[in-house]
């Protein structure tokens, strides 16, 4: 999306206008979630005119934005040269077919009571909101399984709060997984097509978030009670905030 200099200036000077535009943009994008749910009017409208047994949006669409435009550029070569110096004209070179779904680091990770991540996250990742896993305090990832976008700055927030460790609760993680599995029974991703969303399986479970970006961000921001916190030296939450807590007659003086 491109904006004129005049429009950029308007965004800078009129904050209410800028906020209204952002809300309109986010609202429009998140309304598309209904297009991924089987049987909705939005889904029927998208399928109208399509003659295929592949359910719409069960895989990422190709070509993407800007793809066809790129083929017309003078610096684009539509071909690949093989080992025998033969040039074959193609417009797509498939170098990968997806992502390895149950992502685990290449190094060993051990959590509480010596639990191994390779065991606990096999065959499916035991992940909460795509950012952390029960039993592995202070292990945080970005764009993990069943996430939707990005994450807040977890480590700086923990540092300023004097939290020693933070991990999601297992019972909450189990309930979230149950909810997402139920949601996807009616989504196009669970229908009969093989995709990396389902670990390359036809009848696998989709490891995606159950909604749009806005709902994912809201879930992250509004779920502090779903974590187990541990403070240094057994401190309870309030004293753990020292030196940021002061007496009523003491002036606040710290950097943040």
C-alpha positions in Angstrom: 0.0 0.0 0.0 1.5 3.3 -1.1 0.5 6.8 0.2 1.1 10.2 -1.2 3.2 12.7 0.7 0.0 14.7 1.4 -1.6 11.6 3.0 1.5 10.9 5.1 1.5 14.5 6.3 -2.2 14.1 7.3 -1.4 10.9 9.3 1.4 12.8 11.2 -0.7 15.8 12.0 -4.2 14.3 12.6 -3.9 11.5 15.1 -7.6 10.8 15.2 -7.7 10.4 11.4 -4.7 8.1 11.6 -6.3 6.0 14.3 -9.6 5.8 12.4 -7.7 4.6 9.3 -5.8 2.0 11.2 -9.1 0.7 12.7 -10.7 0.5 9.3 -7.7 -1.3 7.9 -7.6 -3.8 10.8 -11.3 -4.3 10.7 -11.4 -5.0 7.0 -8.6 -7.5 7.2 -10.0 -9.4 10.3 -13.4 -9.6 8.7 -11.9 -12.0 6.2 -11.7 -14.7 9.0 -15.2 -15.7 8.1 -14.0 -16.7 4.7 -12.0 -19.5 6.3 -15.0 -21.1 8.1 -17.0 -23.7 6.2 -20.7 -22.9 5.5 -20.5 -19.1 6.1 -21.9 -16.7 3.6 -18.4 -15.2 3.1 -17.1 -18.7 2.3 -19.9 -19.4 -0.2 -19.3 -16.0 -1.9 -15.6 -16.9 -2.3 -16.4 -20.3 -3.7 -18.9 -18.9 -6.2 -17.7 -19.6 -9.7 -14.9 -21.9 -8.7 -14.8 -25.3 -10.3 -12.5 -27.4 -8.2 -12.6 -29.9 -5.4 -9.9 -28.0 -3.5 -11.5 -25.9 -0.8 -10.8 -22.3 -1.1 -7.9 -21.0 1.0 -7.0 -24.4 2.4 -3.5 -23.5 1.2 -1.7 -20.3 0.6 -2.7 -18.9 -2.8 -0.2 -18.7 -5.7 0.7 -16.4 -7.2 0.8 -13.9 -4.4 0.7 -10.1 -4.5 3.2 -8.6 -7.0 4.1 -12.0 -8.5 2.7 -11.5 -12.0 4.0 -7.9 -12.0 7.5 -9.1 -11.2 7.5 -11.4 -14.3 7.3 -8.3 -16.5 10.4 -6.6 -15.0 13.4 -6.3 -17.4 15.7 -7.8 -14.7 13.7 -11.0 -14.3 14.9 -14.1 -16.2 12.1 -16.7 -16.7 14.2 -19.8 -16.8 16.6 -22.1 -15.1 19.9 -23.5 -16.5 20.5 -27.2 -15.9 23.8 -29.0 -15.5 24.0 -29.7 -19.3 23.7 -25.9 -19.9 20.1 -26.3 -21.2 17.9 -23.4 -20.4 14.3 -24.3 -19.5 11.7 -21.6 -19.4 9.8 -21.6 -16.1 8.2 -19.0 -13.9 8.2 -21.0 -10.7 11.1 -22.8 -9.0 9.9 -24.8 -6.0 12.8 -24.8 -3.5 10.7 -25.8 -0.5 7.2 -27.3 0.1 6.4 -25.8 3.5 7.7 -25.7 7.0 8.6 -28.3 9.6 5.6 -28.0 11.8 6.6 -29.4 15.2 9.5 -26.9 15.4 12.2 -27.8 18.0 15.6 -26.1 18.3 18.6 -28.0 16.9 20.1 -28.1 20.4 18.7 -30.0 23.4 16.4 -28.1 25.7 15.5 -29.4 29.2 12.8 -28.0 31.4 11.6 -28.5 34.9 12.4 -32.0 36.4 14.7 -32.7 33.5 11.9 -32.9 30.9 13.2 -33.0 27.3 11.5 -30.7 24.7 12.1 -33.4 22.1 9.9 -35.7 24.1 7.4 -33.2 25.3 6.9 -31.6 21.9 6.5 -34.9 20.0 4.6 -35.6 17.9 2.8 -32.3 18.4 4.2 -29.1 20.1 2.9 -28.5 23.6 2.7 -24.8 23.0 0.6 -22.0 24.5 -0.4 -19.1 22.2 2.5 -19.8 20.0 5.0 -18.2 22.3 5.8 -20.6 25.2 5.4 -24.1 26.6 4.5 -25.5 30.0 7.4 -26.9 31.9 9.9 -24.7 30.1 10.1 -21.4 32.0 11.6 -18.4 30.2 11.6 -20.2 26.8 9.9 -17.9 24.4 9.6 -18.0 20.6 8.1 -15.8 17.9 5.6 -17.0 15.4 5.3 -20.4 17.1 2.6 -23.0 16.4 -0.9 -21.7 16.6 0.1 -18.1 16.6 -1.1 -15.5 14.2 1.5 -12.7 14.0 4.1 -11.3 16.4 4.6 -10.9 20.1 5.2 -8.2 22.7 8.6 -7.6 24.2 8.4 -10.4 26.9 12.0 -10.3 28.2 12.1 -6.5 28.9 8.7 -6.8 30.6 10.0 -9.6 32.9 13.2 -7.6 33.7 11.3 -4.5 34.8 8.9 -6.6 36.8 11.8 -8.5 38.6 10.2 -11.9 37.6 12.7 -14.8 37.8 10.8 -17.1 35.5 7.5 -17.3 33.6 5.8 -20.2 32.0 2.2 -21.0 30.8 0.1 -23.3 32.9 -0.5 -26.8 31.5 -4.2 -26.9 32.3 -4.7 -23.6 30.4 -2.6 -24.8 27.5 -4.7 -28.0 27.3 -8.0 -26.0 27.3 -6.7 -23.7 24.6 -5.6 -26.7 22.4 -9.1 -28.2 22.9 -10.7 -25.0 21.9 -8.6 -24.5 18.8 -9.1 -28.1 17.7 -12.8 -27.7 18.0 -12.7 -24.4 16.0 -10.7 -25.9 13.1 -13.2 -28.8 12.7 -15.2 -26.2 10.7 -12.4 -24.4 9.0 -11.1 -25.0 5.4 -7.7 -26.0 6.7 -9.0 -29.2 8.2 -10.7 -30.4 5.0 -9.2 -33.1 2.7 -6.1 -31.5 1.3 -2.5 -32.0 2.2 -0.6 -28.9 3.5 2.2 -27.9 5.8 -0.4 -26.4 8.1 -1.1 -30.1 9.0 2.4 -31.5 8.9 1.9 -32.6 5.3 -1.0 -34.9 6.2 -4.4 -35.0 4.7 -6.2 -35.8 8.0 -3.9 -33.9 10.4 -4.8 -31.1 12.8 -4.2 -27.6 11.5 -1.7 -25.8 13.7 -3.0 -22.3 13.1 -4.6 -19.7 15.4 -8.4 -19.8 15.7 -9.2 -16.3 14.3 -7.5 -13.1 13.0 -4.6 -11.1 14.2 -6.7 -8.8 16.4 -8.1 -11.7 18.4 -4.6 -13.2 18.8 -3.2 -10.0 20.1 -6.1 -9.6 22.5 -5.6 -13.1 23.9 -1.9 -12.4 24.5 -2.6 -9.1 26.3 -5.5 -10.3 28.5 -4.2 -13.6 29.8 -1.7 -12.8 32.7 -3.5 -15.2 35.1 -2.7 -18.1 32.7 1.0 -18.0 33.6 3.0 -19.3 36.6 5.3 -16.6 38.0 8.4 -17.2 40.2 10.2 -14.3 41.9 13.8 -14.2 43.2 14.4 -15.5 46.7 10.8 -16.4 47.2 9.6 -12.8 47.1 5.9 -12.2 46.7 4.8 -10.1 43.7 4.7 -6.6 45.3 8.1 -6.6 47.1 9.6 -8.1 44.0 9.0 -4.8 42.2 11.6 -3.1 44.3 13.4 -0.7 43.7 10.4 0.7 41.8 8.2 0.7 44.9 8.6 3.8 47.1 7.1 5.2 50.3 4.2 7.6 49.8 6.3 10.7 50.5 9.2 9.5 48.3 9.6 10.9 44.8 9.7 8.5 41.9 13.1 8.5 40.2 14.0 5.7 37.8 14.5 5.1 34.1 12.1 3.0 32.1 
